[in-house]
Amino acid sequence: MAGPVTVRYFAGARAASGVDTESCAASTLEELVGRIVEAHGERLARVLTACSFLVDGTQTRDRSLQLSPGAVVDVLPPFAGG
């Protein structure tokens, strides 16, 4: 069953989504990505192709990852600089 997770957007992902943080119900990272693209559109979809994700502080690109209710997912586009 999909539980609520907190999504935090950074840099270009924040600009593309138009929000800093939101709550979304999803059971996997793939489902979450689909829901946030549906909510925010093609601009965010393009940014997400280059993003990595932190799920409760652990980096992943595995979109089949199961999300626990209450998880925190950080959406991290590539950052420039050092």
Number of C-alpha atoms within 10 A of each C-alpha: 8 15 15 18 21 18 21 19 22 18 13 19 25 18 14 19 21 12 14 13 15 12 16 18 17 21 19 18 20 16 19 20 17 13 15 17 17 12 11 14 13 13 14 21 19 13 19 19 9 11 17 16 22 16 22 14 11 9 13 12 13 12 13 11 14 15 23 17 16 14 16 18 23 22 21 21 19 13 10 5 4 3
